[in-house]
Amino acid sequence: MPDGRLPERLADVIASRFCQDQDALLPSERQLAALLGASRAMVREALAILRAQGRISGGQGRQAFVRSAAPDPQSLEALEARAVLEGEIAAIAALRAGPTGHARLRDHLRRMYAATTPQEYWEAEHDLHVCLLSVAQNSVLAAMTRPLLEAAYAGPPQGDLAERLRSHQRLVASIGRAQPQLARDLVSEVLSSEALSPTNTG
């Protein structure tokens, strides 16, 4: 009876031997099959597992390569990048949201208020930020921001959730009132002005 875990084990072997260096190119499916004594079908399944785990990109007819590590979502650099990108997104959203876009953001804000656990709140806050990307209607800024956003909300809830909720309420209100500069400024508040302080170099 075939071992259903063989592709997973092969994926572990490939990861340990070939995925140590960021952006490194992996051998082709044919080469991996020869090197590891496995069928190409098994290698293909193992690569699919690594792709699903976010450890590699490419493959499926293109040479696979090791993905760069995701940035630490709480690092100063990541927070600064989010503040710049999401600040502009919020300013654009204030100009483009209109009543429909503002109503969508308010719906997500209601979900944040209705959350009964920190995790429910965290998921609702994530969804509000995803909605903000959509409301701004700028696919380039959205593509640049989305990885930082997903990394930031992949971990456990951060900070004082009550204060975060108040900050988001002010942000959504500024977008509803079409106040782009205020919306831009409030993003820094949402991301914590203390964390973004020039004196914080941790």
C-alpha positions as CSV (number, residue, x, y, z in Angstrom):
1,M,0.0,0.0,0.0
2,P,1.6,3.3,-1.0
3,D,2.6,5.7,1.8
4,G,0.4,8.8,1.4
5,R,3.0,10.9,3.2
6,L,5.7,10.2,0.6
7,P,5.2,13.6,-1.2
8,E,5.4,15.4,2.2
9,R,8.6,13.6,3.1
10,L,10.1,14.3,-0.3
11,A,9.1,18.0,0.1
12,D,11.0,18.0,3.4
13,V,14.1,16.5,1.7
14,I,13.9,19.1,-1.1
15,A,13.5,21.9,1.4
16,S,16.5,20.8,3.5
17,R,18.8,20.3,0.6
18,F,17.8,23.0,-1.9
19,C,15.8,25.7,0.0
20,Q,18.4,27.2,2.3
21,D,19.4,30.2,0.3
22,Q,16.8,32.9,-0.6
23,D,16.1,33.3,-4.3
24,A,18.2,30.3,-5.2
25,L,17.1,28.4,-8.3
26,L,16.0,24.8,-7.7
27,P,17.0,22.0,-10.1
28,S,14.5,21.0,-12.7
29,E,11.9,18.4,-12.0
30,R,13.9,15.9,-14.1
31,Q,17.1,16.7,-12.2
32,L,15.4,16.4,-8.8
33,A,13.9,13.1,-9.8
34,A,17.4,11.8,-10.8
35,L,19.1,13.2,-7.7
36,L,16.5,12.0,-5.2
37,G,15.6,8.6,-6.9
38,A,12.0,9.6,-7.2
39,S,9.5,9.7,-10.0
40,R,8.8,13.1,-11.7
41,A,5.2,12.8,-10.6
42,M,6.3,12.5,-7.0
43,V,8.7,15.4,-7.4
44,R,5.9,17.5,-8.9
45,E,3.6,16.7,-5.9
46,A,6.4,17.6,-3.5
47,L,7.0,20.9,-5.2
48,A,3.3,21.7,-5.1
49,I,3.4,21.2,-1.3
50,L,6.4,23.6,-1.0
51,R,4.6,26.1,-3.3
52,A,1.4,25.9,-1.1
53,Q,3.6,26.5,2.0
54,G,4.9,29.6,0.4
55,R,8.5,28.3,0.4
56,I,9.0,28.3,-3.3
57,S,7.7,30.1,-6.4
58,G,7.6,29.1,-10.0
59,G,7.5,25.5,-11.2
60,Q,4.7,24.1,-13.3
61,G,6.7,24.6,-16.5
62,R,8.9,27.4,-15.1
63,Q,12.1,26.9,-13.0
64,A,11.2,27.0,-9.3
65,F,13.1,29.2,-6.9
66,V,13.2,29.8,-3.2
67,R,11.1,32.6,-2.0
68,S,12.5,35.4,0.0
69,A,11.6,35.4,3.6
70,A,8.5,37.5,4.5
71,P,9.4,40.6,6.4
72,D,8.9,40.7,10.1
73,P,5.6,42.5,10.2
74,Q,6.5,44.3,13.5
75,S,9.9,45.5,12.3
76,L,10.5,49.2,12.0
77,E,11.1,48.9,8.3
78,A,7.8,47.0,7.7
79,L,5.8,49.5,9.8
80,E,7.4,52.4,7.9
81,A,6.6,50.8,4.6
82,R,3.0,50.2,5.6
83,A,2.6,53.7,6.9
84,V,3.8,55.2,3.6
85,L,1.8,52.8,1.4
86,E,-1.4,52.6,3.4
87,G,-1.2,56.4,4.1
88,E,-1.4,57.1,0.4
89,I,-4.0,54.4,-0.1
90,A,-6.2,56.0,2.7
91,A,-5.8,59.4,1.1
92,I,-6.8,58.1,-2.3
93,A,-9.7,56.2,-0.8
94,A,-10.9,59.4,0.8
95,L,-11.2,60.9,-2.7
96,R,-12.6,57.9,-4.4
97,A,-14.7,55.9,-1.9
98,G,-18.0,57.8,-2.2
99,P,-21.0,56.7,-0.3
100,T,-20.7,53.0,-1.5
101,G,-17.1,52.6,-0.5
102,H,-17.6,54.3,2.8
103,A,-20.5,52.0,3.6
104,R,-18.4,49.0,2.9
105,L,-15.7,50.2,5.3
106,R,-18.4,51.0,7.9
107,D,-19.6,47.4,7.6
108,H,-16.2,46.1,8.4
109,L,-15.9,48.5,11.3
110,R,-19.2,47.2,12.7
111,R,-17.7,43.7,12.5
112,M,-14.8,44.9,14.6
113,Y,-17.1,46.4,17.2
114,A,-19.2,43.1,17.3
115,A,-16.2,40.8,17.7
116,T,-16.3,38.8,20.9
117,T,-12.8,37.5,20.9
118,P,-9.4,39.1,20.1
119,Q,-9.0,36.7,17.1
120,E,-12.4,37.7,15.7
121,Y,-11.4,41.3,16.1
122,W,-8.1,40.7,14.3
123,E,-9.8,39.0,11.4
124,A,-12.3,41.9,11.1
125,E,-9.5,44.5,11.2
126,H,-7.6,42.6,8.5
127,D,-10.7,42.5,6.3
128,L,-11.2,46.3,6.8
129,H,-7.7,46.9,5.5
130,V,-8.3,44.6,2.5
131,C,-11.4,46.6,1.8
132,L,-9.5,49.8,2.0
133,L,-7.2,48.5,-0.8
134,S,-10.2,47.8,-2.9
135,V,-11.9,51.2,-2.2
136,A,-8.8,53.1,-3.2
137,Q,-9.0,51.5,-6.7
138,N,-5.2,51.4,-7.3
139,S,-4.1,47.9,-8.2
140,V,-0.4,48.8,-8.1
141,L,-0.5,50.2,-4.6
142,A,-2.7,47.2,-3.5
143,A,-0.1,44.7,-4.9
144,M,2.7,46.4,-3.1
145,T,0.8,46.6,0.2
146,R,-0.9,43.2,0.3
147,P,2.2,41.1,1.3
148,L,2.9,43.5,4.2
149,L,-0.7,43.4,5.2
150,E,-0.9,39.6,5.1
151,A,2.3,39.3,7.2
152,A,1.0,41.8,9.7
153,Y,-2.2,39.9,10.4
154,A,-0.7,36.3,10.2
155,G,0.3,36.5,13.8
156,P,-1.6,37.0,17.0
157,P,-3.5,40.2,17.8
158,Q,-1.1,43.1,18.6
159,G,-1.5,46.1,20.9
160,D,-4.4,47.6,22.7
161,L,-7.4,46.5,20.7
162,A,-9.8,49.1,22.1
163,E,-7.4,51.9,21.1
164,R,-6.9,50.3,17.7
165,L,-10.7,50.2,17.3
166,R,-11.0,54.0,18.1
167,S,-8.2,54.8,15.6
168,H,-9.9,52.8,12.9
169,Q,-13.2,54.5,13.6
170,R,-11.5,57.9,13.1
171,L,-9.8,56.6,9.9
172,V,-13.1,55.4,8.4
173,A,-14.8,58.7,9.4
174,S,-12.1,60.8,7.7
175,I,-12.6,58.7,4.5
176,G,-16.3,59.3,4.7
177,R,-15.8,63.0,5.0
178,A,-13.4,63.0,2.0
179,Q,-10.5,64.3,4.1
180,P,-7.4,62.8,2.4
181,Q,-4.7,64.5,4.5
182,L,-6.4,63.5,7.8
183,A,-6.9,59.9,6.5
184,R,-3.2,59.8,5.6
185,D,-2.2,61.0,9.0
186,L,-4.5,58.6,10.8
187,V,-2.8,55.6,9.2
188,S,0.3,56.3,11.3
189,E,-1.9,56.4,14.4
190,V,-3.5,53.1,13.4
191,L,0.0,51.6,13.1
192,S,1.1,53.1,16.4
193,S,2.9,56.4,16.5
194,E,5.2,55.1,19.2
195,A,6.4,52.2,17.0
196,L,7.1,54.6,14.2
197,S,9.0,57.1,16.3
198,P,12.4,58.1,15.1
199,T,13.8,57.2,18.5
200,N,12.6,53.6,18.2
201,T,15.4,51.8,16.4
202,G,14.6,48.3,17.8
